[in-house]
């Protein structure tokens, strides 16, 4: 999933989210998969390996995954 975020591949992100749904809760998928990918993107950006347009596309890929999980998120009290 992290690789799909770094590669800005929404379709791969969505496929990875769907697969992870059977094994993990939505908050875990977001934290350990989607956010981990964005952390890697941030590190690469800081090192000058990626530029802002790539960061924006990666964020869109992550958002697609988060949107897919919205209905699976626990209700906050």
Chimera marker file (.cmm) of the C-alpha trace (Angstrom):
<marker_set name="trace">
<marker id="1" x="0.000" y="0.000" z="0.000" r="1" g="1" b="0" radius="0.5"/>
<marker id="2" x="2.826" y="2.394" z="0.850" r="1" g="1" b="0" radius="0.5"/>
<marker id="3" x="4.443" y="1.720" z="-2.522" r="1" g="1" b="0" radius="0.5"/>
<marker id="4" x="1.163" y="2.543" z="-4.258" r="1" g="1" b="0" radius="0.5"/>
<marker id="5" x="1.007" y="5.871" z="-2.400" r="1" g="1" b="0" radius="0.5"/>
<marker id="6" x="4.609" y="6.712" z="-3.338" r="1" g="1" b="0" radius="0.5"/>
<marker id="7" x="3.831" y="5.745" z="-6.950" r="1" g="1" b="0" radius="0.5"/>
<marker id="8" x="0.604" y="7.818" z="-6.920" r="1" g="1" b="0" radius="0.5"/>
<marker id="9" x="-1.424" y="4.834" z="-8.161" r="1" g="1" b="0" radius="0.5"/>
<marker id="10" x="-5.010" y="5.341" z="-6.958" r="1" g="1" b="0" radius="0.5"/>
<marker id="11" x="-6.170" y="2.055" z="-8.450" r="1" g="1" b="0" radius="0.5"/>
<marker id="12" x="-3.453" y="0.140" z="-6.601" r="1" g="1" b="0" radius="0.5"/>
<marker id="13" x="-4.218" y="2.011" z="-3.378" r="1" g="1" b="0" radius="0.5"/>
<marker id="14" x="-7.898" y="1.088" z="-3.647" r="1" g="1" b="0" radius="0.5"/>
<marker id="15" x="-7.052" y="-2.558" z="-4.382" r="1" g="1" b="0" radius="0.5"/>
<marker id="16" x="-4.704" y="-2.680" z="-1.377" r="1" g="1" b="0" radius="0.5"/>
<marker id="17" x="-7.344" y="-1.083" z="0.860" r="1" g="1" b="0" radius="0.5"/>
<marker id="18" x="-9.919" y="-3.633" z="-0.277" r="1" g="1" b="0" radius="0.5"/>
<marker id="19" x="-7.534" y="-6.493" z="0.444" r="1" g="1" b="0" radius="0.5"/>
<marker id="20" x="-6.565" y="-5.095" z="3.859" r="1" g="1" b="0" radius="0.5"/>
<marker id="21" x="-10.228" y="-4.687" z="4.867" r="1" g="1" b="0" radius="0.5"/>
<marker id="22" x="-10.471" y="-8.412" z="5.445" r="1" g="1" b="0" radius="0.5"/>
<marker id="23" x="-7.540" y="-8.399" z="7.845" r="1" g="1" b="0" radius="0.5"/>
<marker id="24" x="-7.417" y="-5.001" z="9.577" r="1" g="1" b="0" radius="0.5"/>
<marker id="25" x="-9.685" y="-2.336" z="11.016" r="1" g="1" b="0" radius="0.5"/>
<marker id="26" x="-10.016" y="0.939" z="9.094" r="1" g="1" b="0" radius="0.5"/>
<marker id="27" x="-7.925" y="3.037" z="11.541" r="1" g="1" b="0" radius="0.5"/>
<marker id="28" x="-5.096" y="0.491" z="11.297" r="1" g="1" b="0" radius="0.5"/>
<marker id="29" x="-5.214" y="0.537" z="7.503" r="1" g="1" b="0" radius="0.5"/>
<marker id="30" x="-5.002" y="4.310" z="7.517" r="1" g="1" b="0" radius="0.5"/>
<marker id="31" x="-2.210" y="4.507" z="10.079" r="1" g="1" b="0" radius="0.5"/>
<marker id="32" x="-0.064" y="1.567" z="8.975" r="1" g="1" b="0" radius="0.5"/>
<marker id="33" x="-0.695" y="1.680" z="5.246" r="1" g="1" b="0" radius="0.5"/>
<marker id="34" x="-1.877" y="5.003" z="3.903" r="1" g="1" b="0" radius="0.5"/>
<marker id="35" x="-0.177" y="7.333" z="6.387" r="1" g="1" b="0" radius="0.5"/>
<marker id="36" x="3.011" y="5.276" z="6.249" r="1" g="1" b="0" radius="0.5"/>
<marker id="37" x="3.104" y="5.837" z="2.502" r="1" g="1" b="0" radius="0.5"/>
<marker id="38" x="2.665" y="9.573" z="2.929" r="1" g="1" b="0" radius="0.5"/>
<marker id="39" x="5.427" y="9.604" z="5.544" r="1" g="1" b="0" radius="0.5"/>
<marker id="40" x="7.720" y="8.039" z="2.967" r="1" g="1" b="0" radius="0.5"/>
<marker id="41" x="6.631" y="10.637" z="0.407" r="1" g="1" b="0" radius="0.5"/>
<marker id="42" x="7.444" y="13.373" z="2.939" r="1" g="1" b="0" radius="0.5"/>
<marker id="43" x="10.891" y="11.936" z="3.564" r="1" g="1" b="0" radius="0.5"/>
<marker id="44" x="11.617" y="11.747" z="-0.160" r="1" g="1" b="0" radius="0.5"/>
<marker id="45" x="10.374" y="15.324" z="-0.590" r="1" g="1" b="0" radius="0.5"/>
<marker id="46" x="12.637" y="16.557" z="2.211" r="1" g="1" b="0" radius="0.5"/>
<marker id="47" x="15.608" y="14.869" z="0.537" r="1" g="1" b="0" radius="0.5"/>
<marker id="48" x="14.804" y="16.553" z="-2.768" r="1" g="1" b="0" radius="0.5"/>
<marker id="49" x="13.933" y="13.240" z="-4.441" r="1" g="1" b="0" radius="0.5"/>
<marker id="50" x="10.314" y="14.296" z="-5.075" r="1" g="1" b="0" radius="0.5"/>
<marker id="51" x="8.751" y="17.631" z="-5.903" r="1" g="1" b="0" radius="0.5"/>
<marker id="52" x="5.486" y="19.252" z="-4.851" r="1" g="1" b="0" radius="0.5"/>
<marker id="53" x="3.345" y="17.977" z="-7.771" r="1" g="1" b="0" radius="0.5"/>
<marker id="54" x="4.277" y="14.401" z="-6.842" r="1" g="1" b="0" radius="0.5"/>
<marker id="55" x="3.395" y="15.064" z="-3.194" r="1" g="1" b="0" radius="0.5"/>
<marker id="56" x="-0.006" y="16.404" z="-4.269" r="1" g="1" b="0" radius="0.5"/>
<marker id="57" x="-0.700" y="13.353" z="-6.445" r="1" g="1" b="0" radius="0.5"/>
<marker id="58" x="0.329" y="11.031" z="-3.615" r="1" g="1" b="0" radius="0.5"/>
<marker id="59" x="-2.031" y="12.901" z="-1.281" r="1" g="1" b="0" radius="0.5"/>
<marker id="60" x="-4.863" y="12.390" z="-3.778" r="1" g="1" b="0" radius="0.5"/>
<marker id="61" x="-4.110" y="8.662" z="-3.881" r="1" g="1" b="0" radius="0.5"/>
<marker id="62" x="-4.135" y="8.524" z="-0.080" r="1" g="1" b="0" radius="0.5"/>
<marker id="63" x="-7.401" y="10.474" z="0.067" r="1" g="1" b="0" radius="0.5"/>
<marker id="64" x="-9.003" y="7.957" z="-2.295" r="1" g="1" b="0" radius="0.5"/>
<marker id="65" x="-8.085" y="5.216" z="0.173" r="1" g="1" b="0" radius="0.5"/>
<marker id="66" x="-9.380" y="7.177" z="3.155" r="1" g="1" b="0" radius="0.5"/>
<marker id="67" x="-12.635" y="7.921" z="1.326" r="1" g="1" b="0" radius="0.5"/>
<marker id="68" x="-13.050" y="4.199" z="0.660" r="1" g="1" b="0" radius="0.5"/>
<marker id="69" x="-12.745" y="3.507" z="4.399" r="1" g="1" b="0" radius="0.5"/>
<marker id="70" x="-15.050" y="6.255" z="5.715" r="1" g="1" b="0" radius="0.5"/>
<marker id="71" x="-18.016" y="3.943" z="6.220" r="1" g="1" b="0" radius="0.5"/>
<marker id="72" x="-15.803" y="1.482" z="8.125" r="1" g="1" b="0" radius="0.5"/>
<marker id="73" x="-14.581" y="4.038" z="10.661" r="1" g="1" b="0" radius="0.5"/>
<marker id="74" x="-15.872" y="3.639" z="14.214" r="1" g="1" b="0" radius="0.5"/>
<marker id="75" x="-18.289" y="6.254" z="15.483" r="1" g="1" b="0" radius="0.5"/>
<marker id="76" x="-16.654" y="8.853" z="17.705" r="1" g="1" b="0" radius="0.5"/>
<marker id="77" x="-18.356" y="9.524" z="21.009" r="1" g="1" b="0" radius="0.5"/>
<link id1="1" id2="2" r="1" g="1" b="0" radius="0.2"/>
<link id1="2" id2="3" r="1" g="1" b="0" radius="0.2"/>
<link id1="3" id2="4" r="1" g="1" b="0" radius="0.2"/>
<link id1="4" id2="5" r="1" g="1" b="0" radius="0.2"/>
<link id1="5" id2="6" r="1" g="1" b="0" radius="0.2"/>
<link id1="6" id2="7" r="1" g="1" b="0" radius="0.2"/>
<link id1="7" id2="8" r="1" g="1" b="0" radius="0.2"/>
<link id1="8" id2="9" r="1" g="1" b="0" radius="0.2"/>
<link id1="9" id2="10" r="1" g="1" b="0" radius="0.2"/>
<link id1="10" id2="11" r="1" g="1" b="0" radius="0.2"/>
<link id1="11" id2="12" r="1" g="1" b="0" radius="0.2"/>
<link id1="12" id2="13" r="1" g="1" b="0" radius="0.2"/>
<link id1="13" id2="14" r="1" g="1" b="0" radius="0.2"/>
<link id1="14" id2="15" r="1" g="1" b="0" radius="0.2"/>
<link id1="15" id2="16" r="1" g="1" b="0" radius="0.2"/>
<link id1="16" id2="17" r="1" g="1" b="0" radius="0.2"/>
<link id1="17" id2="18" r="1" g="1" b="0" radius="0.2"/>
<link id1="18" id2="19" r="1" g="1" b="0" radius="0.2"/>
<link id1="19" id2="20" r="1" g="1" b="0" radius="0.2"/>
<link id1="20" id2="21" r="1" g="1" b="0" radius="0.2"/>
<link id1="21" id2="22" r="1" g="1" b="0" radius="0.2"/>
<link id1="22" id2="23" r="1" g="1" b="0" radius="0.2"/>
<link id1="23" id2="24" r="1" g="1" b="0" radius="0.2"/>
<link id1="24" id2="25" r="1" g="1" b="0" radius="0.2"/>
<link id1="25" id2="26" r="1" g="1" b="0" radius="0.2"/>
<link id1="26" id2="27" r="1" g="1" b="0" radius="0.2"/>
<link id1="27" id2="28" r="1" g="1" b="0" radius="0.2"/>
<link id1="28" id2="29" r="1" g="1" b="0" radius="0.2"/>
<link id1="29" id2="30" r="1" g="1" b="0" radius="0.2"/>
<link id1="30" id2="31" r="1" g="1" b="0" radius="0.2"/>
<link id1="31" id2="32" r="1" g="1" b="0" radius="0.2"/>
<link id1="32" id2="33" r="1" g="1" b="0" radius="0.2"/>
<link id1="33" id2="34" r="1" g="1" b="0" radius="0.2"/>
<link id1="34" id2="35" r="1" g="1" b="0" radius="0.2"/>
<link id1="35" id2="36" r="1" g="1" b="0" radius="0.2"/>
<link id1="36" id2="37" r="1" g="1" b="0" radius="0.2"/>
<link id1="37" id2="38" r="1" g="1" b="0" radius="0.2"/>
<link id1="38" id2="39" r="1" g="1" b="0" radius="0.2"/>
<link id1="39" id2="40" r="1" g="1" b="0" radius="0.2"/>
<link id1="40" id2="41" r="1" g="1" b="0" radius="0.2"/>
<link id1="41" id2="42" r="1" g="1" b="0" radius="0.2"/>
<link id1="42" id2="43" r="1" g="1" b="0" radius="0.2"/>
<link id1="43" id2="44" r="1" g="1" b="0" radius="0.2"/>
<link id1="44" id2="45" r="1" g="1" b="0" radius="0.2"/>
<link id1="45" id2="46" r="1" g="1" b="0" radius="0.2"/>
<link id1="46" id2="47" r="1" g="1" b="0" radius="0.2"/>
<link id1="47" id2="48" r="1" g="1" b="0" radius="0.2"/>
<link id1="48" id2="49" r="1" g="1" b="0" radius="0.2"/>
<link id1="49" id2="50" r="1" g="1" b="0" radius="0.2"/>
<link id1="50" id2="51" r="1" g="1" b="0" radius="0.2"/>
<link id1="51" id2="52" r="1" g="1" b="0" radius="0.2"/>
<link id1="52" id2="53" r="1" g="1" b="0" radius="0.2"/>
<link id1="53" id2="54" r="1" g="1" b="0" radius="0.2"/>
<link id1="54" id2="55" r="1" g="1" b="0" radius="0.2"/>
<link id1="55" id2="56" r="1" g="1" b="0" radius="0.2"/>
<link id1="56" id2="57" r="1" g="1" b="0" radius="0.2"/>
<link id1="57" id2="58" r="1" g="1" b="0" radius="0.2"/>
<link id1="58" id2="59" r="1" g="1" b="0" radius="0.2"/>
<link id1="59" id2="60" r="1" g="1" b="0" radius="0.2"/>
<link id1="60" id2="61" r="1" g="1" b="0" radius="0.2"/>
<link id1="61" id2="62" r="1" g="1" b="0" radius="0.2"/>
<link id1="62" id2="63" r="1" g="1" b="0" radius="0.2"/>
<link id1="63" id2="64" r="1" g="1" b="0" radius="0.2"/>
<link id1="64" id2="65" r="1" g="1" b="0" radius="0.2"/>
<link id1="65" id2="66" r="1" g="1" b="0" radius="0.2"/>
<link id1="66" id2="67" r="1" g="1" b="0" radius="0.2"/>
<link id1="67" id2="68" r="1" g="1" b="0" radius="0.2"/>
<link id1="68" id2="69" r="1" g="1" b="0" radius="0.2"/>
<link id1="69" id2="70" r="1" g="1" b="0" radius="0.2"/>
<link id1="70" id2="71" r="1" g="1" b="0" radius="0.2"/>
<link id1="71" id2="72" r="1" g="1" b="0" radius="0.2"/>
<link id1="72" id2="73" r="1" g="1" b="0" radius="0.2"/>
<link id1="73" id2="74" r="1" g="1" b="0" radius="0.2"/>
<link id1="74" id2="75" r="1" g="1" b="0" radius="0.2"/>
<link id1="75" id2="76" r="1" g="1" b="0" radius="0.2"/>
<link id1="76" id2="77" r="1" g="1" b="0" radius="0.2"/>
</marker_set>
